[in-house]
Amino acid sequence: MEKHFELSDSVFEKEFINCKLNPSHFTHEAHLRLAWINIKKYGIKQAEKNIQIGLKNFVEFVGAKDKYNVTLTLAAIKAVYHFMRKSKSDNFKNFIAEFPRLKNNFKDLMSYHYGFDIYNSDKAKTKFLEPDLVPFD
C-alpha cells in the first residue's frame, strides 16, 4: 500500500496544500487521489483551479518546478472525473480498485486522446493542449 494512504483525505489534502506532504509520498496514484478528493469536494471546475495552483506551489517548494505539466495535470483531472461519473465507489481506495487503468495504464489512456507526447512537450508543460484524437467528455 502506498504511503499517502496513511493519511485521511482531509489530512492528505491539507498537507499537500501546505507543502508539508513528503514528496516521496506524492506518487502518480497520490496525484489521482488529489484529483478525486478535489472533484468530490469542489466540483470539476474548481478542482482544476485548486490542483493547478496547489501543484505549482508544491513543485516549486520541493524544487521540481520543471516537472509541472499543465496539459498532463488537467488531462489527469478530466480522466478521474470521467471515471468518477461511472463509479459506484464512495472512497478513493475503492475507486482506484474499480478503475485500475488510471493507475496502471495511464499512458495508454492518454494515448487514446493525444497523438503526440504530452509528457515531454514544452508547449504542453506551459499551456493546456486540447486532445487531438478524442476529446474528453
N, C-alpha and C positions, 0 to 999 in steps of 0.2 A: 504494500500500500504506500502511496506517495505521502510525503511529509505534510503537504498542505492539508490533508485530511485530519491532521491532529488538531486543527483549529475549526471552530464553528464558522458558519458562513459569515456572521457579523464580525467576528474577530479577524477572520481572513481578510475581509473587505477593508476593515479599519486599519490593519497592519499594512496592507498594500497602499492605501491612500496616504498613510503617514510615513511611507518609505521605511517601515520597520520590519517588513517581511524579509526573511532570509532569502537572498537572491537564488540560492541553490534550490529553494522550495518552489520557485516560480517557473515551473515546467510548462510544457505545451498544455498538459491537462489542467494545470492551475490557471492558465490563460482562459481556457474554455469555461472553467468554473467561475471565474470572474465575470465572464460574459453572461453565464446562466444566472448568477446572483443579480447582476445589474438589470437584466431584462425582466426578471421576476419582480424586482422591487420598483423599477422606474419606467419600464416600457422600453421598446426598442430604440426610439429616437434619443431619449435621454441617456440610455445605456451607451449608445455610440459616442455621445459627447463625453460622458463621465470616463469611459475607458480610454479614449484618446488623451484626455488631459492627464489622467492617472498614469498611463503608460509613459507619456513624455516625461513626467516628473520622476517616475521610478527609474527609468533607464538613465536619465541624467544623474540622479542620485548615486546609482551603482556604477557609473562610468561606462555605460554601454549605449550611449546615445546613437551610435552608428547602426545599432541593431533594430531601431524602431522603423516600422514599415506601415505607412498609412493604409495602403491597399490591403495588405495582409491582415491588419488589425480589423478593419471594417468588414472584410470578407469573412473572417472567422466569426465575428459577431452575427453577421447575417446567416451564416451556416448554422450556428447554435440556435438562432431564432427559428429557422426553418424546421429544425428537428423538434424544438420545443412545442411547436404547434401540432405535431403528430404524437407527442409523448403522453404517456399516462403516469409518468413519474412525478413525485412531489418533492424530490430531493436530487441533488446533483449526482450522488453516488449511483443511484438507480438510473438516472438519466444517461450517464455515460456507459453504464452496462447495457442499457436498452439500445444505444446508438454508438457502438464501439468504433465505427468508421471515423467518427470525429477525432478520436484519439489515435487510432492505429493506421488509418488510411487517409489522413488529412490532405496530403499532397495529391492523391488521386481525386479527392473531392474537388480540390481547387483546379485540377487539370480539366475537369468537366466544364468549368466556367471560363478558364483562361487558357488561351493557346500560346501564351508566352510565359516566360519565367518571372512571375511576380516576386519571387523570393530575392532575386538579385538585380532587379530593375531599379536603376537610380530614380527614375520617374515615379515608380510605384512606392518608393520609400517616402516621397515627399507630398504626393497627391493621390487621392483615390482614383483609381482607374476602373471604369466600368468593365464588367466581363465582356470579352469579345466573342465568346462562343454561346453561352447560355446565360441569360440574365438571372439574377437572384429573384426569387418570388417573394 
